[in-house]
Amino acid sequence: MPIHSVSSKGCFVNSGNGPTFQPIDIGHPEYLGLVDADTAFWALVKRHKVDAALQDAAWLRSYHVKREAFRKEMDTLRFGLKPSAVYFNITERCNLNCRYCYIPENMRRNGKHMSSERVIQALHLLKAYFKNSAGSKLLPKVIFHGAEPLLNKKALFNGIEKFSKDFTFGIQTNTVLLDDEAVTFLRSRK
């Protein structure tokens, strides 16, 4: 499908000298998306009217009105934001064997746990990093993540207890090991 266009006002589209719109199949029988990846500007266009849309002066004006604001926003999202959260894997092990899991089965069965000392050391490093980079009044987030963090409950709880004023903590868990002790501990840390 050719989607090269030149308007009567010299605006070149998909020519290397102007905006580039990529057609994206959105799974609709009649429409597709046209997206400018540099600005995240998008429009829904009838499949058989792509060339006409790219030559439509009103459509191109709409794009040009929003282009600079969208470009600045994309630049900020790509290069201007500093991390405010991390996923933290305190164990390689898991008590389940889900087919979709990205962690190799042998590692889930026989992998290593981080020691409490190593978790504390890593959280100290994260605290220093966020102190120098976050610049926000919100607490940075640490999400304890897979394999299954509750298999390393002692180190998990030690880290949360020691740094409860420095981070907002979350736990991504399959909940199989979420017992009364864990629930009581986590509720007390709200």
Secondary structure, 3 states (H helix, E strand, C coil): CCCCEECCCCCEECCCCCCCCEEECCCCCCEEEEEECCCCEEEEEEHHHHHHHHHCHHHHHHHHHHHHHHHHHHHHHHHHCCCCEEEEECECCCCCCCCCCCCCHHHHHHCCECCHHHHHHHHHHHHHHHHHHCCCCCCCEEEEECCCHHHHHHHHHHHHHHCCCCCEEEECCCCCCCCHHHHHHHHCCC
